[in-house]
Amino acid sequence: MNFIESLCFSKFYAVAFGLAPRSSITKPEFDIAVECLKKMVDQNINLTHEQKECRKLLIDFAKEQTKW
């Protein structure tokens, strides 16, 4: 994961969990973060099926939280 991807990923979590109420994420940043999360889930062999589903639900929840 490069610097831009990690920055987008961090902003994704901040927006998804409401950690910083004034933070926002742009559509391109959101797309980068989602791709990173999907790659991390696919490449991690230690995650159970339920944990993978939880990550997918996080993406759906973040889509609902963002307004652009």
DSSP file (Angstrom, degrees, kcal/mol; ACC not computed):
  #  RESIDUE AA STRUCTURE BP1 BP2  ACC     N-H-->O    O-->H-N    N-H-->O    O-->H-N    TCO  KAPPA ALPHA  PHI   PSI    X-CA   Y-CA   Z-CA
    1    1 A M              0   0    0      0, 0.0     2,-0.1     0, 0.0    35,-0.0   0.000 360.0 360.0 360.0 126.8    0.0    0.0    0.0
    2    2 A N     >  -     0   0    0      1,-0.1     4,-2.3     4,-0.0     5,-0.2  -0.246 360.0 -92.3 -86.6-179.6    1.5    3.3   -1.0
    3    3 A F  H  > S+     0   0    0      1,-0.2     4,-2.4     2,-0.2     5,-0.2   0.907 123.7  49.1 -62.3 -45.4    1.2    6.7    0.8
    4    4 A I  H  > S+     0   0    0      1,-0.2     4,-2.5     2,-0.2    -1,-0.2   0.916 112.0  49.4 -62.1 -43.4   -1.9    7.9   -1.1
    5    5 A E  H  > S+     0   0    0      1,-0.2     4,-2.5     2,-0.2    -1,-0.2   0.909 111.5  48.5 -63.2 -41.8   -3.7    4.6   -0.6
    6    6 A S  H  X S+     0   0    0     -4,-2.3     4,-2.2     2,-0.2    -1,-0.2   0.878 111.0  50.9 -67.6 -35.9   -2.9    4.6    3.2
    7    7 A L  H  X S+     0   0    0     -4,-2.4     4,-2.3     2,-0.2    -2,-0.2   0.932 112.8  45.5 -64.3 -46.1   -4.1    8.2    3.4
    8    8 A C  H  X S+     0   0    0     -4,-2.5     4,-2.3     1,-0.2    -2,-0.2   0.891 111.8  52.9 -63.1 -39.7   -7.4    7.4    1.6
    9    9 A F  H  X S+     0   0    0     -4,-2.5     4,-1.9    -5,-0.2    -1,-0.2   0.902 109.6  48.3 -63.4 -41.8   -7.8    4.3    3.8
   10   10 A S  H  X S+     0   0    0     -4,-2.2     4,-2.2     1,-0.2    -2,-0.2   0.911 111.8  48.6 -65.3 -43.0   -7.4    6.4    7.0
   11   11 A K  H  X S+     0   0    0     -4,-2.3     4,-2.4     1,-0.2     5,-0.2   0.874 107.1  58.0 -64.5 -36.2   -9.9    8.9    5.8
   12   12 A F  H  X S+     0   0    0     -4,-2.3     4,-2.9     1,-0.2    -2,-0.2   0.938 109.3  43.3 -57.6 -49.6  -12.3    6.1    4.9
   13   13 A Y  H  X S+     0   0    0     -4,-1.9     4,-2.3     1,-0.2     6,-0.4   0.878 111.3  54.6 -66.8 -37.5  -12.3    4.8    8.5
   14   14 A A  H  <>S+     0   0    0     -4,-2.2     5,-1.5     1,-0.2     6,-0.9   0.907 115.6  38.9 -62.3 -41.2  -12.5    8.3   10.0
   15   15 A V  H  <5S+     0   0    0     -4,-2.4     3,-0.5     3,-0.2    -2,-0.2   0.909 115.0  52.5 -74.7 -43.3  -15.7    9.0    7.9
   16   16 A A  H  <5S+     0   0    0     -4,-2.9    -2,-0.2    -5,-0.2    -3,-0.2   0.886 119.1  34.1 -62.7 -39.9  -17.2    5.5    8.3
   17   17 A F  T  <5S-     0   0    0     -4,-2.3    -1,-0.2    -5,-0.2    -2,-0.2   0.445 106.4-121.1 -97.0  -0.2  -16.9    5.5   12.1
   18   18 A G  T   5 +     0   0    0     -4,-0.5    -3,-0.2    -3,-0.5    -4,-0.1   0.820  61.3 147.3  67.8  30.3  -17.6    9.2   12.6
   19   19 A L  S   <S+     0   0    0     -5,-1.5    -4,-0.1    -6,-0.4    -5,-0.1   0.831  73.5  29.7 -69.4 -32.3  -14.3    9.7   14.3
   20   20 A A  S >  S-     0   0    0     -6,-0.9     3,-2.1     1,-0.1    -1,-0.3  -0.895  72.8-161.8-129.5 101.2  -13.8   13.2   13.0
   21   21 A P  T 3  S+     0   0    0      0, 0.0    -1,-0.1     0, 0.0    -2,-0.1   0.777  90.8  48.1 -57.2 -29.3  -17.2   14.9   12.4
   22   22 A R  T 3  S+     0   0    0      2,-0.0     2,-0.1    -4,-0.0    -7,-0.1   0.476  89.4 106.1 -91.3  -1.0  -15.7   17.5   10.1
   23   23 A S    <   -     0   0    0     -3,-2.1     2,-0.3    -9,-0.1    -3,-0.1  -0.458  46.4-178.6 -78.1 151.6  -13.8   15.1    8.0
   24   24 A S        -     0   0    0     -2,-0.1     2,-0.4    42,-0.1    -9,-0.1  -0.939  15.6-146.2-142.9 165.0  -14.9   14.3    4.5
   25   25 A I        -     0   0    0     -2,-0.3    42,-0.1    42,-0.1     2,-0.1  -0.997  15.5-131.3-136.5 139.6  -13.8   12.0    1.7
   26   26 A T     >  -     0   0    0     -2,-0.4     4,-2.6     1,-0.1     5,-0.2  -0.428  30.0-107.2 -85.0 164.8  -14.1   12.6   -2.0
   27   27 A K  H  > S+     0   0    0      1,-0.2     4,-2.5     2,-0.2     5,-0.2   0.914 119.6  48.7 -59.5 -46.0  -15.4   10.0   -4.4
   28   28 A P  H  > S+     0   0    0      0, 0.0     4,-2.1     0, 0.0    -1,-0.2   0.902 112.8  48.6 -63.1 -38.0  -12.0    9.2   -5.9
   29   29 A E  H  > S+     0   0    0      2,-0.2     4,-2.5     1,-0.2    -2,-0.2   0.906 111.1  50.8 -65.3 -40.6  -10.5    8.8   -2.4
   30   30 A F  H  X S+     0   0    0     -4,-2.6     4,-2.5     1,-0.2    -1,-0.2   0.919 109.3  50.3 -61.8 -44.4  -13.4    6.6   -1.4
   31   31 A D  H  X S+     0   0    0     -4,-2.5     4,-2.2     1,-0.2    -1,-0.2   0.898 110.9  49.1 -62.8 -40.7  -12.9    4.4   -4.4
   32   32 A I  H  X S+     0   0    0     -4,-2.1     4,-2.2     2,-0.2    -1,-0.2   0.929 112.1  48.7 -63.2 -45.0   -9.2    4.0   -3.7
   33   33 A A  H  X S+     0   0    0     -4,-2.5     4,-2.5     1,-0.2    -2,-0.2   0.893 110.5  50.4 -63.6 -40.4   -9.9    3.1    0.0
   34   34 A V  H  X S+     0   0    0     -4,-2.5     4,-2.6     2,-0.2    -1,-0.2   0.912 110.1  50.0 -64.9 -42.1  -12.6    0.5   -1.0
   35   35 A E  H  X S+     0   0    0     -4,-2.2     4,-2.4     2,-0.2    -2,-0.2   0.904 111.1  49.7 -62.7 -40.6  -10.2   -1.1   -3.5
   36   36 A C  H  X S+     0   0    0     -4,-2.2     4,-2.6     2,-0.2    -2,-0.2   0.925 111.5  48.5 -62.9 -44.7   -7.5   -1.3   -0.8
   37   37 A L  H  X S+     0   0    0     -4,-2.5     4,-2.3     1,-0.2    -2,-0.2   0.909 111.4  49.6 -63.2 -42.1   -9.9   -2.8    1.7
   38   38 A K  H  X S+     0   0    0     -4,-2.6     4,-2.5     2,-0.2    -1,-0.2   0.911 111.8  48.6 -63.6 -42.0  -11.1   -5.4   -0.8
   39   39 A K  H  X S+     0   0    0     -4,-2.4     4,-2.2     1,-0.2    -2,-0.2   0.910 111.4  50.2 -63.6 -41.8   -7.5   -6.4   -1.7
   40   40 A M  H  X S+     0   0    0     -4,-2.6     4,-1.1     1,-0.2    -2,-0.2   0.902 112.4  46.7 -64.8 -40.1   -6.6   -6.7    2.0
   41   41 A V  H  < S+     0   0    0     -4,-2.3     3,-0.3     1,-0.2    -2,-0.2   0.921 113.8  47.7 -67.1 -43.4   -9.6   -8.9    2.7
   42   42 A D  H  < S+     0   0    0     -4,-2.5    -2,-0.2     1,-0.2    -1,-0.2   0.848 114.8  45.5 -66.8 -34.0   -8.9  -11.1   -0.4
   43   43 A Q  H  < S+     0   0    0     -4,-2.2     2,-0.9    -5,-0.2    -1,-0.2   0.642  91.5  89.5 -86.9 -14.7   -5.3  -11.5    0.4
   44   44 A N    ><  -     0   0    0     -4,-1.1     3,-0.8    -3,-0.3    -1,-0.1  -0.737  50.9-177.4 -88.9 107.9   -5.7  -12.2    4.2
   45   45 A I  T 3  S+     0   0    0     -2,-0.9    -1,-0.2     1,-0.2    -4,-0.0   0.601  74.9  68.7 -80.1 -10.1   -6.1  -16.0    4.5
   46   46 A N  T 3  S+     0   0    0      2,-0.0     2,-0.2     0, 0.0    -1,-0.2   0.585  76.5 100.6 -85.6 -10.0   -6.6  -15.8    8.3
   47   47 A L    <   -     0   0    0     -3,-0.8     2,-0.1    -6,-0.2     0, 0.0  -0.544  68.0-134.8 -78.4 138.9  -10.0  -14.0    8.1
   48   48 A T     >  -     0   0    0     -2,-0.2     4,-2.0     1,-0.1     5,-0.2  -0.341  29.1-102.3 -80.7 171.4  -13.1  -16.1    8.6
   49   49 A H  H  > S+     0   0    0      1,-0.2     4,-2.1     2,-0.2     5,-0.2   0.891 123.8  52.9 -61.3 -39.7  -16.1  -15.9    6.3
   50   50 A E  H  > S+     0   0    0      1,-0.2     4,-2.0     2,-0.2    -1,-0.2   0.884 107.6  50.7 -64.9 -38.9  -17.9  -13.8    8.9
   51   51 A Q  H  > S+     0   0    0      2,-0.2     4,-1.7     1,-0.2    -1,-0.2   0.877 109.6  50.7 -66.9 -37.3  -15.0  -11.4    9.2
   52   52 A K  H  X S+     0   0    0     -4,-2.0     4,-1.7     2,-0.2    -2,-0.2   0.900 109.8  50.0 -65.9 -40.1  -15.0  -10.9    5.4
   53   53 A E  H  X S+     0   0    0     -4,-2.1     4,-2.2     1,-0.2    -2,-0.2   0.871 106.5  56.3 -64.9 -36.5  -18.7  -10.2    5.5
   54   54 A C  H  X S+     0   0    0     -4,-2.0     4,-1.9     1,-0.2    -1,-0.2   0.893 105.7  50.7 -61.8 -40.3  -18.2   -7.7    8.2
   55   55 A R  H  X S+     0   0    0     -4,-1.7     4,-1.7     2,-0.2    -1,-0.2   0.879 109.2  51.1 -65.8 -37.2  -15.7   -5.8    6.0
   56   56 A K  H  X S+     0   0    0     -4,-1.7     4,-2.0     1,-0.2    -2,-0.2   0.890 108.9  50.9 -66.6 -38.5  -18.2   -5.8    3.2
   57   57 A L  H  X S+     0   0    0     -4,-2.2     4,-2.6     1,-0.2    -2,-0.2   0.854 105.5  57.0 -65.8 -34.3  -20.8   -4.4    5.5
   58   58 A L  H  X S+     0   0    0     -4,-1.9     4,-2.4     2,-0.2    -1,-0.2   0.901 105.9  49.9 -62.2 -41.0  -18.4   -1.7    6.6
   59   59 A I  H  X S+     0   0    0     -4,-1.7     4,-1.9     2,-0.2    -2,-0.2   0.924 111.8  47.7 -63.4 -44.4  -18.1   -0.6    2.9
   60   60 A D  H  X S+     0   0    0     -4,-2.0     4,-1.5     1,-0.2    -2,-0.2   0.904 112.1  49.7 -63.3 -41.0  -21.8   -0.5    2.6
   61   61 A F  H  X S+     0   0    0     -4,-2.6     4,-1.7     1,-0.2    -2,-0.2   0.902 109.0  51.9 -64.5 -41.0  -22.2    1.5    5.8
   62   62 A A  H  X S+     0   0    0     -4,-2.4     4,-1.8     1,-0.2    -1,-0.2   0.864 104.9  56.4 -64.7 -35.7  -19.5    4.0    4.7
   63   63 A K  H  < S+     0   0    0     -4,-1.9    -1,-0.2     1,-0.2    -2,-0.2   0.885 108.5  47.7 -62.6 -37.6  -21.3    4.5    1.4
   64   64 A E  H  < S+     0   0    0     -4,-1.5    -1,-0.2     1,-0.2    -2,-0.2   0.843 111.2  51.4 -70.1 -33.3  -24.4    5.5    3.4
   65   65 A Q  H  < S+     0   0    0     -4,-1.7     2,-0.2    -5,-0.1    -2,-0.2   0.787  96.1  81.3 -75.7 -28.5  -22.4    7.8    5.6
   66   66 A T     <  -     0   0    0     -4,-1.8     2,-0.4    -5,-0.1   -42,-0.1  -0.545  55.3-172.3 -85.2 144.5  -20.7    9.7    2.8
   67   67 A K              0   0    0     -2,-0.2   -42,-0.1   -42,-0.1    -3,-0.1  -0.921 360.0 360.0-135.3 108.1  -22.5   12.5    1.0
   68   68 A W              0   0    0     -2,-0.4    -1,-0.1   -44,-0.0   -41,-0.1   0.346 360.0 360.0-130.6 360.0  -20.7   14.0   -2.1
